[in-house]
Amino acid sequence: MSATGKNPFQHIVEPLDPKNSNQQFFNLLNLGDPRYERLPFSIRVLLESAVRNCDEFLVKQSDVESILNWKQTQTQTVEVPFRPARVILQDFTGVPAVVDFAAMRDAVKKLGGDPEKINPVCPADLVIDHSIQVDFNRKSDSLQKNQDLEFERNKERFQFLKWGSKAFKNMRIIPPGSGIVHQVNLEYLARVVFNYNGFFYPDSLVGTDSHTTMIDGLGVLGWGVGGIEAEAVMLGQPISMVLPEVVGYKLHGTPDKLITSTDIVLTVTKHLRQVGVVGKFVEFFGPGVSQLSIADRATIANMCPEYGATAAFFPVDNISIQYLEQTGREREKLDYITKYLKAVAMFRDYNDAAQDPDYTQVVELDLSSVVPCCSGPKRPQDRIPVSDMKKDFETCLGAKQGFKGFQVAPERHAAVVPFHFGGKEYILSHGSVVIAAITSCTNTSNPSVMLGAGLLAKKAIECGLSVKPYIKTSLSPGSGVVTYYLKESGVMDYLSQLGFEVVGYGCMTCIGNSGPLPDPVVEAITQGDLVAAGVLSGNRNFEGRVHPNTRANYLASPPLVIAYAIAGTVRIDFEKEPIGENLSIICPHPHFPAHSSVYFVGVTKCITCPSVYALYDTHVHTLIIMICSDVIQSSGFIFSRSSLGLSDSLTPREFNSYGSRRGNDAIMARGTFANIRLFNKFLNKQAPQTVYLPTGETLDVFDAAERYQQSGIPLLVLAGKEYGSGSSRDWAAKGPFLLGIKAVLAESYERIHRSNLVGMGVIPLEYLPGDTADSLGLTGRERYTLVIPEPLTPRMVVDVKLDTGRTFKVRMRFDTDVELTYFHHGGILNYMIRKMSQN
């Protein structure tokens, strides 16, 4: 609060209903500024938040003017504060947040402050959806068995979260089995317009999952942030952000009846990656939007991180209101949502071009040009028309190791490995499908593609087709609503007959919770060194994420997941090699309009609280070169007891996943860079290892880092483009910090991961344009000294000195003054602890 606590914009407050003075809102039209109605709708949400929260302390009148003047300030790297209305977390990222809150209470107490001040002041919902794994499948009792095992494995985590829900105010826990966080957000948690303490204002949020953007499809502005940044928001801090450019994405034309929302979003993803939208908002408009259901819009908004934008916004229109009605929102709420949004010019008619605002840039997509497609084999933006899948895979097979290459020798392209399963002999070859999963928040919330999959399953059964029994099939719906309409429509039985039984309600195969493959399958893959395939209706397919034994992973619509499961391979051209007589592979998809205490007391094999972090010096060695946050810090399987310090009393079945053990810093530090698909240029091969430079030994990354720390040598990461792309996991920054990594030097960064590095006090450095490790002749064997001048300013260019005598310049990617403040305190948690202790 400011010294006066007064809002200088109080004069624009008026009642929404003239007959009820207790229901008020800040009417932005009363600003009398013609610039307002030229602003993109997403920027209007930022403006309303600034106006409503203006106190001349955390939010100033100058911030309001900067947002109003967006047309000029969008390209000037102007910093503005944003106070979202709420925070949403899932358990993989939420548990570390609650652990940090508990640790911060300890730290504040030690500093003489009141520990109960560490308490969320912004409403927060934590949805437990990332813990369940596909241990059982293909059986009618798979769901119950997987849920039972989930509770057995995660008893302590759930006990801890139950404590947290009672110990901390303003925090609500949504229990396991409710559904995927983003679907629960759409169906239940989203307010669209808040009605709080007699004031109406737009719903907005940040979340600790990168796909938080799915809610943008409903017209609620939201995006993913690092867990550390979300904690600051929960404690009342505004987000400090650079006012973004807004790319207008115009949709027009009519998609073919065989085209699914998955085909559209994979097309949009590739297109916007080519346009370049990192750090920008994307706002959809045009008559084509009115043809898309909320489920379709949510699918497109969900994959916003894959095309690199911060947000992918669909302003509220009549279809949004119809969705709210269909999902059980009360009529009274629907009335005030509509009335409020129209009163502040935030209600959209996509067929009215006169409503189109100004955009930084406009790009277009003709929906009639979209064709059936998949993406892969290692990145979601690498779109492939289904008609080219066979050719593309075979090209990748022999291409150089990389995003589109496996570097398999030509004489091995036709390799086959026989094996026995269930008393019968089968063969595996390169491209054999061993995982087929209808999973993920992206598609399992969309009735058109889910029912389309069901209709394809029905036709397949009628044609006498089946899925080979060794293929790990699974169906993990976004919520119970999906199971309901699959059963009511009569298609669930056909999905079950093909092996697609419901295995759980949560983020499963797409996050790496795919469970074990049958031993004979793993042995055959290993024996032949085969490039086996996974096909999933997800949003992430980075190598090593879905499963360690599937090197090729393809994103596809639910109907295509079934088609490739039946085919048993991705090396197929469906037009020339039909898998069943009269079976249409792409079906026409139907259209539809714990105890109460300040401190947690419990066992600690899963939950430990790290100490407060400290500042460091700047003389560093290099450790490793790599890119993806899923490889930096896996959320999937734990294979080894010894390397992770797990108790001897635990059986392998109880090892659980890295994601579920994010409350234990010792395990997570050992799991950093432990992904078997890690490619380190020191070794020029895939392995979770590096070279310990003082002796030349090849060691596990953790062991090498531990030796460096014992010698007092801080570490540097040399990286390429889009370093940290992948999930929003804060442990991808916490883990490297605990390994002694003090800085990262990359060509570019994924937005959330850079924020996480800043939050942990790790310095994000960026090559100047045209520079790379190769162009500068860096090998990683040099010793680096980073020269940090005072005072620092945002995005300052600084010198890096090598022990060879050379010096080159890099940019420090502290983008705002607030980020520099966090850095001077050794990270955001240290800053918040000191601030809370002084108040």
ABEGO torsion letter per residue (X at the ends): XBAAGBBAAAAABBBABAABAABBBBBAAAAGBAAAAABBAAAAAAAAAAAAABAGBABBAAAAAAAAAAAAAAAAGBBBBBBBABBBBBAAAAAAAAAAAAAAAAAAAAAGBBAAABBBABBBBBBBAAABBBABBGBAAAAAAAAAAAAAAAAAAAAAAAAAAAABBGBBBBBBGAEBAAAAAAAAABAGBBBBGGBBBBBBBBBABAAAAAAAAAGBBBBBBBAAAAAAAAAGBBBBBBBBBBBBBBBBEBBBAABBAAAAAAAAAAAAAAAGABGBBBBBBEAAAAABBAAAAAAAAAAAAAAGBABBBBBBBAAAAAAAAAAGBBAAAAAAAAAAAAAAGABBBAABAAABBBBABBBBBBAAABBBBBBOAABAABBBBAAAAAAAAAAAAABBBEAABAGBBAAAAABBBBBBBGGBBBBBBBGBBABBBBBEAAAAABAAAAAAAAAAAAAAAAAGBBBBAABBBBBBBABAAAAAAAAAAGAAAAAAAAGBBBAEBEBBAAAGAAEBBBAAAAAAAAAAGBBBBBBBBBABABBGAABAABABBBBBBAAAAAAAAAAGBABBBAAABBABBGBBABBBBBBBXXBBBABBBBBAAABBBBBBBBBBBABBBBABBBABAAAABBABBBABAAAAGBBAABBAAAAEBAAAAAABAAAAAAABGABAABBBAAAGBBBBBBBBAAAGBBBBAAAAAAAAAAAGBBBBBBBBBGBGBEBABAAAAAAAAAAGBABBBBABBBAAAAAAAAAAGBBBBBBBBGBBAAAAGBAGABBBBBBBBOBBBBGBBBBBBBAAGBBBBBBBABABAAAAAAAAAGEAAAAAAAAAAAX
